[in-house]
Amino acid sequence: MDEREALVSGQNPFVAVLSCSDSRIAPEYAFDTARGDLFAIRVAGNFVTDEGLASIEYGVAVLGAPLILVLGHESCGAIEAGIKAVKDHTVFPGHIPKLTDALKSSVETVLKQPGDLVENATVQNVKNSVERLKKATPLLTDALGKGNLKIVGGIYRLATGKVELIA
């Protein structure tokens, strides 16, 4: 029986992944997984939205995913836009300010830190999203408290294709 036929009756993902919409980042490839293994939620900047949170809750409560991974990546355009919004007061067209507003606190937290600002803001954004998910809803906090769920963060390295766990 091929993979697609096996999934007709349902899915049993082992991880819910909140990752960026960036076309260079494909969580299924990053972890060498097949269809049905990952429950993927994607938004530019990989931050927690209300709809993303609802999807994550579904992955945990209905599909039984025991792990949530927030996956950031190097050279994230959304993070770079967030930095421009904070440092240069750039105002982007359309609904893009919803992205930059969501990333502002991560940027502001690391603005004065030594090192690469994009890298530091990317790491901070992942950490902020992990912390938000740990406190987000009774459904997630109950699963965490019972030991049925873990929430971790990582950074996808574009050059190597490796994921570095950071939170």
C-alpha positions in Angstrom: 0.0 0.0 0.0 1.5 3.4 -0.9 1.8 6.3 1.5 -1.2 8.2 0.2 -3.6 5.2 0.5 -2.5 4.7 4.1 -3.4 8.3 4.9 -6.9 8.3 3.4 -8.4 7.1 6.7 -6.6 9.6 8.9 -3.4 11.2 10.1 -1.1 10.7 13.1 1.5 13.4 13.0 4.3 13.2 15.6 4.9 16.9 15.6 3.0 20.2 15.0 5.5 22.6 13.4 5.0 26.4 13.4 7.3 27.5 10.7 7.9 30.4 8.3 6.2 30.7 4.9 9.6 31.2 3.3 9.7 29.0 0.2 13.3 27.8 1.1 12.0 26.2 4.3 10.1 23.0 3.9 9.7 21.3 7.3 9.0 17.9 5.7 12.4 18.0 4.0 14.2 19.5 7.0 13.3 16.5 9.0 13.3 13.9 6.2 9.6 13.0 6.9 6.8 11.7 4.8 3.2 12.9 4.4 1.3 12.4 7.6 4.3 12.9 9.9 4.1 16.6 10.4 1.2 18.9 11.1 2.5 22.1 9.5 1.3 25.7 10.4 3.0 28.3 8.4 3.1 32.1 8.6 5.8 34.6 7.5 7.9 35.2 10.6 6.7 31.9 12.4 4.9 33.7 15.2 1.7 32.6 17.0 -1.5 33.9 15.5 -5.0 33.1 16.8 -5.7 30.9 13.8 -2.3 29.3 14.1 -2.9 28.6 17.8 -6.3 27.0 16.9 -4.5 24.8 14.4 -1.8 23.8 16.9 -4.5 23.0 19.5 -6.2 20.8 16.9 -2.9 19.1 16.2 -2.4 18.3 19.9 -6.0 17.6 21.0 -7.5 15.9 18.0 -4.5 14.4 16.2 -2.5 13.6 19.3 0.8 15.4 18.4 3.1 15.1 21.4 5.5 17.8 20.3 5.3 21.4 19.1 8.3 22.8 17.3 8.6 26.5 16.5 11.0 26.7 13.6 12.7 29.9 12.7 15.3 30.3 10.0 18.3 32.3 8.9 17.8 35.4 6.7 14.1 35.7 7.4 12.6 38.5 5.4 9.8 39.0 7.9 12.3 39.5 10.7 14.3 41.9 8.4 11.0 43.8 7.8 10.4 43.9 11.5 13.8 45.4 12.1 13.2 48.0 9.4 9.9 48.9 11.0 11.5 49.3 14.4 14.8 51.0 13.4 13.8 53.0 10.4 10.0 53.4 11.1 9.4 51.8 7.7 5.7 51.4 7.0 5.0 48.6 4.6 2.0 48.4 2.2 -1.2 46.3 2.6 -1.5 44.0 5.6 2.3 43.6 5.9 2.3 45.8 9.1 0.4 43.0 10.8 3.6 40.9 10.4 6.0 43.6 11.5 3.9 44.6 14.5 3.9 41.0 15.6 7.7 40.8 15.4 8.4 44.2 17.1 8.8 42.9 20.6 11.4 40.4 19.6 13.3 43.0 17.7 13.1 45.6 20.5 14.3 43.0 23.0 17.6 42.4 21.2 18.1 45.8 19.6 21.1 46.8 21.8 22.6 43.3 22.1 26.0 42.6 20.5 26.1 40.3 17.4 24.0 40.1 14.3 20.6 41.8 14.7 18.7 39.5 12.3 20.1 36.4 14.0 19.4 37.7 17.5 15.9 38.8 16.6 15.2 35.4 14.9 16.3 33.5 18.0 14.3 35.9 20.3 11.2 35.5 18.1 11.4 31.7 18.4 11.9 31.9 22.2 9.0 34.3 22.5 6.7 32.0 20.4 7.7 29.0 22.5 7.0 30.9 25.7 3.6 32.1 24.4 2.6 28.6 23.5 3.6 27.3 26.9 1.0 29.7 28.5 -1.4 30.1 25.6 -4.4 28.0 26.4 -5.6 25.5 29.1 -5.6 22.8 26.4 -1.9 23.2 25.9 -0.9 23.9 29.5 -2.9 20.8 30.6 -1.1 18.6 28.1 2.3 20.1 29.2 1.4 19.5 32.9 0.4 15.9 32.3 3.7 15.3 30.4 1.8 14.5 27.1 3.3 17.5 25.3 6.7 19.2 24.8 7.2 22.6 23.1 10.6 23.4 21.7 12.2 25.9 19.3 14.8 25.7 16.6 16.6 27.6 13.9 16.8 26.1 10.4 20.3 26.8 8.9 19.9 27.5 5.2 23.5 26.5 4.2 23.5 23.2 5.9 19.9 22.2 6.1 20.3 21.4 9.8 18.0 22.5 12.6 19.7 23.9 15.7 17.5 23.5 18.9 17.5 26.7 20.9 14.6 26.6 23.3 
